Amino acid sequence: MNLDSTSFPALVVREQGDGTFTRSIEQRQINDLPAGDVVVQVEYSSLNYKDALSASGNRGVTKKYPHTPGIDAAGTVIWSSADSFLPGDQVVVSGYDLGMNTAGGFGRFIRVPSDWVMRRPSSLSALKSMQIGTAGFTAAQSVMALQAMGVEPDQGPVLVTGASGGVGSVAVALLKELGFTVVAATGKEAEQPLLRKLGAEDFLSREQAAIGSNRMLLRERWAGAVDTVGGPILATVIKSTKYDGTVTCCGNAASGDLPLNVYPFILRGVKLIGIDSARCPMSRRKEIWRKMADEWDMQFLDEISRTVGLLELDEVIDRMLLGMVRGRTVIDLGEGA
Ligand SMILES: NC(=O)c1ccc[n+]([C@@H]2O[C@H](COP(=O)([O-])OP(=O)(O)OC[C@H]3O[C@@H](n4cnc5c(N)ncnc54)[C@H](OP(=O)(O)O)[C@@H]3O)[C@@H](O)[C@H]2O)c1
């Protein structure tokens, strides 16, 4: 096979003359891809909020178009000039610059630096690894950050915001598995039965979750919280966190702003922990994947995930931007794509 001229389908986002962006499935060639010492044939990718932003022209994520998003990819190495990988290796690539300004997993092939590539744990299928994807990985990072800060199940309930989303739903299930009492803040009443099945014991609407966001402090309720939305909801969460509690912050689905004062920190010793998955060092990344592959029961992923082809992606991206997607969406890049 002449690798460079191998053509493959990919979702391509293009900027039009009037400043709008369009998405279509195009045939690309491997020699269109950026330089890198490993080429991976992608079996599955997954949809994350950052992909939806990239696919709609958000310059905070992607500066140059045309572009193929997809911050996650699982597949097989088909070419490598790096000592660390051989053709046939089963790998996961997620984070770093993949799908941001480097053509990503919404195409059947990616070419990337070997530093971004991780051997897939043998107990995880390619499909399962993308049911996890960046969202699941970020949920795991958030939950582990709460544990590292000393948040224990007997200290009180833990709140998860944006609970029906990718990060949120995995966080609910993992916290439950680790013995925590979980309260879910969700804008989707219809998803409460699923969230209850995953482990949520009580619910707040988005409006309830933001009540009192402009007050100095609020009644102490949460031993910890996993926030995925930012804005007034995060402000309320921090102001309602118990003495010495910890809140993790990974997302901006509601807002990138945080209207806050210093009192939760200086009067209650509340900790606010930032979570970044993209630049998580490889050694820590491997340890988090190992836990998800071998230590934690991740069977709930089948319940919260669905698989779509490239052709269905356009519509799911629009729904995600409206906050209407539940759980995880996997993209099948196989021969039928
Ligand atoms: N820091 C990192 O490394 C990292 C990694 C992954 C994700 N993230 C960020 O984490 C966030 C969640 O990612 P995701 O993949 O889980 O996205 P997602 O699947 O789209 O979930 C986001 C959820 O947020 C809630 N939401 C949406 N719009 C909202 C609004 N206007 N106000 C309040 N809540 C709203 C919705 O849940 P409900 O309907 O249940 O309320 C939605 O399902 C995103 O901001 C993403 O960029 C960051």
The ligand as a Tripos MOL2 file, in Angstrom:
@<TRIPOS>MOLECULE
LIG
   48    52     1     0     0
SMALL
NO_CHARGES

@<TRIPOS>ATOM
      1 N1        -10.4140   20.4910   31.3590 N.am      1 LIG1
      2 C1        -10.4100   19.4460   30.5510 C.2       1 LIG1
      3 O1         -9.3900   18.8170   30.2870 O.2       1 LIG1
      4 C2        -11.7100   18.9940   29.9830 C.ar      1 LIG1
      5 C3        -11.8690   17.7040   29.4760 C.ar      1 LIG1
      6 C4        -13.1430   17.2890   29.0450 C.ar      1 LIG1
      7 C5        -14.1830   18.1970   29.0860 C.ar      1 LIG1
      8 N2        -13.9760   19.4470   29.5230 N.ar      1 LIG1
      9 C6        -15.0570   20.4290   29.5960 C.3       1 LIG1
     10 O2        -16.0380   19.9210   30.4810 O.3       1 LIG1
     11 C7        -17.3080   20.3450   30.0600 C.3       1 LIG1
     12 C8        -18.2040   19.1230   29.8890 C.3       1 LIG1
     13 O3        -17.7090   18.3370   28.8280 O.3       1 LIG1
     14 P1        -18.5780   17.1280   28.2690 P.3       1 LIG1
     15 O4        -17.7480   16.4350   27.2630 O.co2     1 LIG1
     16 O5        -19.1530   16.4020   29.4180 O.co2     1 LIG1
     17 O6        -19.7350   17.9430   27.5370 O.3       1 LIG1
     18 P2        -21.2630   17.5170   27.3270 P.3       1 LIG1
     19 O7        -21.3690   16.0440   27.1510 O.co2     1 LIG1
     20 O8        -21.8000   18.4230   26.2910 O.co2     1 LIG1
     21 O9        -21.9210   17.8480   28.7420 O.3       1 LIG1
     22 C9        -22.0610   19.1470   29.2190 C.3       1 LIG1
     23 C10       -23.2950   19.1900   30.0990 C.3       1 LIG1
     24 O10       -23.3530   20.4730   30.7170 O.3       1 LIG1
     25 C11       -24.7040   20.8290   30.9310 C.3       1 LIG1
     26 N3        -24.9420   22.1240   30.2840 N.ar      1 LIG1
     27 C12       -24.9000   22.4040   28.9490 C.ar      1 LIG1
     28 N4        -25.1770   23.7060   28.7340 N.ar      1 LIG1
     29 C13       -25.3710   24.2460   29.9530 C.ar      1 LIG1
     30 C14       -25.6920   25.5670   30.3910 C.ar      1 LIG1
     31 N5        -25.8470   26.5710   29.5290 N.pl3     1 LIG1
     32 N6        -25.8390   25.7780   31.7040 N.ar      1 LIG1
     33 C15       -25.6720   24.7690   32.6060 C.ar      1 LIG1
     34 N7        -25.3780   23.4990   32.2380 N.ar      1 LIG1
     35 C16       -25.2200   23.2530   30.9310 C.ar      1 LIG1
     36 C17       -25.5510   19.7380   30.3020 C.3       1 LIG1
     37 O11       -25.8620   18.7840   31.3290 O.3       1 LIG1
     38 P3        -27.2760   18.7950   32.0900 P.3       1 LIG1
     39 O12       -28.3160   18.9020   31.0080 O.co2     1 LIG1
     40 O13       -27.2880   17.4930   32.8060 O.co2     1 LIG1
     41 O14       -27.3220   19.9970   32.9840 O.co2     1 LIG1
     42 C18       -24.6050   19.0800   29.3270 C.3       1 LIG1
     43 O15       -24.9830   17.7620   29.0420 O.3       1 LIG1
     44 C19       -17.1070   21.1460   28.7770 C.3       1 LIG1
     45 O16       -17.0270   22.5140   29.0800 O.3       1 LIG1
     46 C20       -15.7620   20.6430   28.2800 C.3       1 LIG1
     47 O17       -15.1080   21.5720   27.4620 O.3       1 LIG1
     48 C21       -12.7580   19.8660   29.9750 C.ar      1 LIG1
@<TRIPOS>BOND
     1     1     2 1
     2     2     3 2
     3     2     4 1
     4     4     5 ar
     5     4    48 ar
     6     5     6 ar
     7     6     7 ar
     8     7     8 ar
     9     8     9 1
    10     8    48 ar
    11     9    10 1
    12     9    46 1
    13    10    11 1
    14    11    12 1
    15    11    44 1
    16    12    13 1
    17    13    14 1
    18    14    15 2
    19    14    16 1
    20    14    17 1
    21    17    18 1
    22    18    19 2
    23    18    20 1
    24    18    21 1
    25    21    22 1
    26    22    23 1
    27    23    24 1
    28    23    42 1
    29    24    25 1
    30    25    26 1
    31    25    36 1
    32    26    27 ar
    33    26    35 ar
    34    27    28 ar
    35    28    29 ar
    36    29    30 ar
    37    29    35 ar
    38    30    31 1
    39    30    32 ar
    40    32    33 ar
    41    33    34 ar
    42    34    35 ar
    43    36    37 1
    44    36    42 1
    45    37    38 1
    46    38    39 2
    47    38    40 1
    48    38    41 1
    49    42    43 1
    50    44    45 1
    51    44    46 1
    52    46    47 1
@<TRIPOS>SUBSTRUCTURE
     1 LIG1         1 GROUP 0 **** ****
